[in-house]
Amino acid sequence: MKFTSNELERYSKQIILKNVGIAGQKKLAIAKVLVVGVGGLGCPLLLYLANSGVLQIGLVDNDKVDLSNLNRQVLFNTCDIGKFKVIQAKKFLKKINKKIDLSIYKKKINQKNIKNIIDKFDIICDCTDNFYSRCLINDYCVKTKKILISSAIDKYDGHIFNFDFKKNIPCYRCFMPEIPYLENTCDSEGLIPTVAGIAGTIQANEVIKSILQIKSDLIGSMMIFNAIDLKFRKVKLSRNYKCIANCKQK
């Protein structure tokens, strides 16, 4: 593919980087990225993917915009309240770049539709807010050897994972073998909005690194940060050899 002079100027500050260049910008343009959950995490993630030149993006969410979303879901404003997130997010991202090819799925991902949705994409971003969806997405990505960039936030804390299941690494089920009986959500526990921005931006960074094939020390590990004390640390995940996702390669 060829870039116009406007596109070359638009992405010039990243094209001059030795890990990007014209070849890397082309990789960004043809990469197929799916974002499951267009909320506090999905919004900043999408913002940076779109501005970086990722041109093939899928959006999965069945929710409508609510007033309480607006403190952290930066793609929306008061005019979007009561409207479907995927539709309003598509409109916002098209304003960034009309060339972005956006596939929207106005539904909640489940066992019946996950194959038809995920199989179309190379990199899967889990921005959901519940353990059932996270485990479902993890299990399917393990099975199909997809790249899965996952994040979770709560109160002042964030967790980010990078799973490249083409490699022999632990999966999310190794870390969280069973779905908790009670789930903590931002509705019940609260959330400082900047945590969503930080975590979603780190997710975007990991997606871009994966597309450009830049080595990531986060693969097979978990990053934990706290927005109050500003401590960031990486924890290496351990394999559970009884993992029900069967992530151990034969």
C-alpha positions in Angstrom: 0.0 0.0 0.0 1.0 3.6 -0.6 0.6 6.5 1.8 -0.4 9.9 0.6 1.7 13.0 1.4 -0.8 13.9 4.1 -0.6 10.5 5.7 3.2 10.6 5.7 3.1 14.0 7.4 0.4 12.8 9.8 2.4 9.8 11.0 5.8 11.4 10.5 6.8 11.5 14.2 6.4 7.8 14.5 7.7 6.9 11.0 11.1 8.4 11.9 11.5 5.9 14.7 13.8 3.0 13.8 11.2 0.4 15.1 8.5 1.9 12.9 9.4 3.4 9.5 7.3 3.0 6.5 7.2 -0.7 6.8 5.9 -0.5 10.4 3.3 2.0 9.5 2.0 -0.4 6.8 1.8 -3.1 9.5 -0.3 -0.8 11.6 -2.6 -0.1 8.7 -3.3 -3.7 7.8 -3.5 -5.1 11.4 -6.9 -6.4 12.4 -7.6 -5.5 16.1 -10.8 -6.4 18.0 -11.8 -4.4 21.1 -14.3 -6.1 23.3 -15.9 -3.5 25.6 -16.1 0.1 24.7 -16.0 1.5 28.2 -13.4 3.1 30.5 -10.6 0.9 29.1 -11.8 0.6 25.5 -12.2 4.3 24.9 -8.6 5.4 25.5 -7.3 2.2 23.8 -9.4 3.0 20.7 -8.3 6.7 20.7 -4.6 5.8 20.5 -5.1 2.9 18.0 -7.0 5.2 15.7 -4.5 8.1 16.0 -1.6 5.7 15.5 -2.9 4.6 12.1 -4.5 1.2 12.9 -7.2 1.1 10.1 -9.1 -2.2 10.7 -10.8 -2.3 14.1 -13.7 -4.2 15.5 -15.9 -3.0 18.4 -18.0 -5.3 20.6 -20.4 -3.9 23.2 -24.2 -4.1 23.8 -24.4 -1.2 26.2 -25.8 2.3 25.8 -24.0 5.5 27.0 -25.1 6.5 30.6 -24.4 9.8 32.3 -22.2 8.0 34.9 -19.9 6.8 32.1 -18.8 10.2 31.1 -16.2 10.8 33.7 -13.9 8.1 32.2 -15.3 7.0 28.8 -13.6 9.7 26.7 -15.2 9.0 23.3 -18.6 10.1 24.6 -20.3 13.3 25.7 -23.8 14.2 27.0 -25.2 14.1 23.4 -24.5 10.4 23.3 -26.5 9.4 26.4 -29.0 6.7 25.6 -27.3 5.7 22.4 -25.4 2.5 21.7 -21.7 2.8 22.5 -20.4 1.0 19.4 -22.4 3.3 17.1 -21.2 6.5 18.8 -17.6 5.3 19.1 -17.6 4.5 15.4 -18.8 8.1 14.6 -16.1 9.5 16.9 -13.3 7.4 15.4 -14.4 8.2 11.8 -13.8 11.9 12.7 -10.2 11.0 13.6 -9.7 9.2 10.3 -12.4 8.5 7.7 -10.3 5.6 6.3 -10.7 3.5 9.4 -12.7 0.3 8.6 -14.8 -0.2 11.7 -16.8 -3.4 12.2 -19.4 -3.0 15.0 -21.1 -5.8 17.0 -24.0 -4.4 19.0 -24.1 -7.5 21.2 -22.4 -9.1 24.3 -19.8 -11.7 23.4 -20.9 -15.2 24.3 -20.2 -18.8 23.5 -22.5 -18.8 20.5 -21.0 -15.7 18.7 -17.4 -15.7 19.8 -16.1 -17.7 16.9 -17.8 -15.6 14.2 -16.5 -12.4 15.8 -12.9 -13.2 17.0 -11.8 -15.3 14.0 -11.9 -12.2 11.8 -9.1 -10.5 13.9 -5.4 -11.0 14.7 -5.2 -9.2 18.0 -7.9 -9.3 20.7 -8.2 -6.6 23.4 -10.2 -7.6 26.4 -11.7 -4.4 27.9 -14.6 -6.1 29.6 -15.7 -5.6 33.2 -16.6 -9.2 34.3 -14.7 -12.4 34.9 -17.1 -14.5 32.8 -16.3 -12.6 29.6 -12.6 -12.5 30.4 -12.4 -16.2 30.9 -14.5 -16.9 27.8 -12.2 -14.7 25.7 -9.1 -16.1 27.2 -10.2 -19.7 26.5 -11.0 -19.0 22.9 -7.8 -17.2 22.3 -5.8 -20.0 23.8 -7.6 -22.5 21.5 -7.0 -20.4 18.4 -3.5 -19.1 19.4 -4.5 -15.4 19.2 -2.7 -12.5 20.7 -4.7 -11.3 23.7 -4.1 -7.9 25.4 -6.2 -7.8 28.6 -6.8 -5.2 31.3 -8.8 -4.8 34.5 -9.3 -1.8 36.7 -10.7 -1.2 40.2 -10.7 1.8 42.5 -7.1 3.1 42.2 -5.5 0.0 40.7 -4.9 -1.5 37.2 -3.8 -4.8 35.9 -2.5 -5.4 32.3 -1.7 -8.7 30.6 -0.1 -9.5 27.3 -0.7 -13.1 26.1 0.8 -14.3 22.8 -0.6 -17.8 22.7 1.7 -18.7 19.8 4.3 -18.9 22.6 4.4 -21.4 25.4 3.1 -19.1 28.2 0.5 -19.2 31.1 -2.9 -17.9 30.4 -5.5 -15.9 32.4 -7.0 -19.1 33.7 -3.7 -19.9 35.3 -3.9 -16.7 37.2 -7.7 -16.9 37.9 -8.7 -20.6 37.7 -12.3 -20.0 38.8 -14.8 -17.2 38.3 -15.4 -15.5 41.7 -18.9 -15.9 43.1 -19.0 -12.2 43.8 -17.6 -9.6 41.4 -16.3 -6.2 42.3 -17.3 -3.6 39.7 -16.8 0.2 39.4 -20.6 0.5 40.1 -20.1 -0.9 43.5 -16.5 -0.2 44.3 -15.8 3.0 42.5 -13.0 4.0 40.2 -10.8 7.1 39.7 -11.1 7.9 36.0 -7.4 8.4 35.4 -6.8 4.7 36.2 -8.9 3.8 33.1 -6.9 6.2 31.0 -3.6 4.8 32.2 -4.5 1.2 31.7 -6.2 1.7 28.4 -3.1 3.6 27.1 -0.8 0.8 28.2 -3.0 -1.7 26.5 -2.8 0.4 23.3 1.0 0.5 23.7 1.1 -3.3 23.9 -1.1 -3.7 20.9 1.2 -1.4 18.8 4.3 -3.3 20.0 2.7 -6.6 19.0 1.8 -5.3 15.6 5.4 -3.9 15.1 6.9 -7.1 16.5 8.7 -5.2 19.2 9.8 -7.4 22.0 7.5 -7.0 25.1 8.7 -8.0 28.6 5.0 -8.1 29.6 4.3 -11.4 27.6 3.6 -14.0 30.2 3.5 -11.5 33.0 1.1 -9.0 34.6 1.7 -5.3 35.2 0.2 -3.9 38.4 0.0 -0.2 39.1 -1.6 2.0 41.7 -2.6 5.6 40.8 -2.1 6.9 44.3 1.4 5.8 45.2 2.5 5.6 41.5 4.1 2.2 41.9 4.3 0.0 38.9 5.5 -3.6 39.1 5.6 -6.7 36.9 4.7 -10.1 38.2 5.6 -13.2 36.2 2.7 -15.5 35.9 3.1 -19.1 36.9 1.7 -22.0 34.8 -1.1 -24.0 36.4 -0.6 -27.5 34.9 -4.3 -28.3 35.7 -5.4 -25.2 33.8 -8.9 -25.8 32.4 -8.1 -23.7 29.3 -5.5 -26.3 28.4 -2.9 -23.6 27.7 0.0 -26.1 28.0 1.2 -26.7 24.5 1.5 -30.3 23.5 
